[in-house]
Amino acid sequence: MSRDAVESLLVEKKHKDLSYKRVLSSMCTYPHEIAAYAHNMFLESNLGDSGLFPGTKEMETELIRMIGALLGRENVYGYLSTGGTESNIQAIRAIRNRRKRAGLREMNIIVPETAHFSFDKIADILCVDVKKATLDDALRVDVNSVEELIDANTICVVGIAGTTEFGQIDPIKELSAITQENDLFLHVDAAFGGFVIPFLAEKDRYQFDFTLDGVSCVSVDPHKMGMSTIPTGCILFRENSYLDELEVSTPYLTTHGQSSLTGTRSGASTAATFAVFKYLGQEGLRAIVTECMRLTRLLVQGAKAKGIRPEIEPVMNVVTLSIDEVDRAAVALKAKGWEVSTTRKPKALRLVIMPHVTEETVKLFLEDLVDVI
Ligand SMILES: *Cc1c(COP(=O)(O)O)cnc(C)c1O
């Protein structure tokens, strides 16, 4: 095909994709302009063979410290992954390998009922039993349920700082106490919340990071609220030795070993994350979260004024509305051009107020919502 023909084919396919404008179902958004710029500049960079790309490697090293500092501890160890799924797999793989070396054969982990579906993949790939703890009235994990599930084969407890469906934050401080008492690994899945909670006005209410001594590992996704490009996740361990549990030797590369799950690994998304964090700084990220939260409150107030109740008072920029026949409402909203999603239990309409959402969008959505109901 000619260059022109390929280009017009691309344009045709691009037109079929949705713009994020009326997407209220996704935790992704447009990357920041400077992230796209940096991504493009480092397209060929491969952190899987980082000896060839020492400049990109420096950016990753600095990012680990920057993100660690934001999450309560500059002195952490990790790498930039492809997202929350890889980070969760690696967290559980690290502790599984350690306990396997110590001779444990049957192993289980305890996750909240609200855990992301990546834990279903983990059960399959890592051959650990995934036990689900029940929730309290506010849809946080019930710590009594977690304690009851702990047995001699338990290796890890997972807490979620920003659940995918409800945007709720588990009581990580209590989980930290329980895991310290029982000598268990505590993984905090902050894929979505890690770049939201530190910037909330009420952040002191939600301790969730390395400031809690029991927290062994935190995962957070720059490609969600970090305004970076896809694919970028980040996994951070309190102790360097957990990276050793993940390491395999890489005889023909510029490095001796590799702890990441993927082999070839995008340096472009690392450059994108580095650029956007340097450019925005914590103040810039805070401004984005503050605006998302303002629009979240506006949406909830508007819904309440029409007699529609939120499932929980929003903690972050995720709104869940209690609506009768919610599946039919979702279909009707889609017919009006909105992308919305629903939760499983309790069943509700789920809306994520990402940085691409504007006040105008919220107002138009509320009108259509009232219409549909
Ligand atoms: C999005 C999400 C994940 C998965 O992240 P991917 O980047 O989609 O792999 C894991 N956990 C939570 C809490 C999430 O919100």
The ligand as an SDF file (V2000), in Angstrom:
LIG
                    3D

 15 15  0  0  0  0  0  0  0  0999 V2000
   -7.2390   -0.6110   37.0670 C   0  0  0  0  0  0  0  0  0  0  0  0
   -6.9620   -1.4150   38.2680 C   0  0  0  0  0  0  0  0  0  0  0  0
   -6.1230   -2.5320   38.2000 C   0  0  0  0  0  0  0  0  0  0  0  0
   -5.5960   -3.0690   36.8830 C   0  0  0  0  0  0  0  0  0  0  0  0
   -4.7780   -2.1820   36.2420 O   0  0  0  0  0  0  0  0  0  0  0  0
   -4.4510   -2.3470   34.6740 P   0  0  0  0  0  0  0  0  0  0  0  0
   -3.5650   -1.1820   34.4460 O   0  0  0  0  0  0  0  0  0  0  0  0
   -5.7650   -2.2640   33.9620 O   0  0  0  0  0  0  0  0  0  0  0  0
   -3.7730   -3.6480   34.4950 O   0  0  0  0  0  0  0  0  0  0  0  0
   -5.8260   -3.1880   39.3630 C   0  0  0  0  0  0  0  0  0  0  0  0
   -6.3380   -2.7760   40.5470 N   0  0  0  0  0  0  0  0  0  0  0  0
   -7.1550   -1.7090   40.6540 C   0  0  0  0  0  0  0  0  0  0  0  0
   -7.6590   -1.2910   41.9920 C   0  0  0  0  0  0  0  0  0  0  0  0
   -7.4980   -0.9850   39.5070 C   0  0  0  0  0  0  0  0  0  0  0  0
   -8.3320    0.0580   39.6060 O   0  0  0  0  0  0  0  0  0  0  0  0
  1  2  1  0
  2  3  1  0
  2 14  2  0
  3  4  1  0
  3 10  2  0
  4  5  1  0
  5  6  1  0
  6  7  2  0
  6  8  1  0
  6  9  1  0
 10 11  1  0
 11 12  2  0
 12 13  1  0
 12 14  1  0
 14 15  1  0
M  END
$$$$
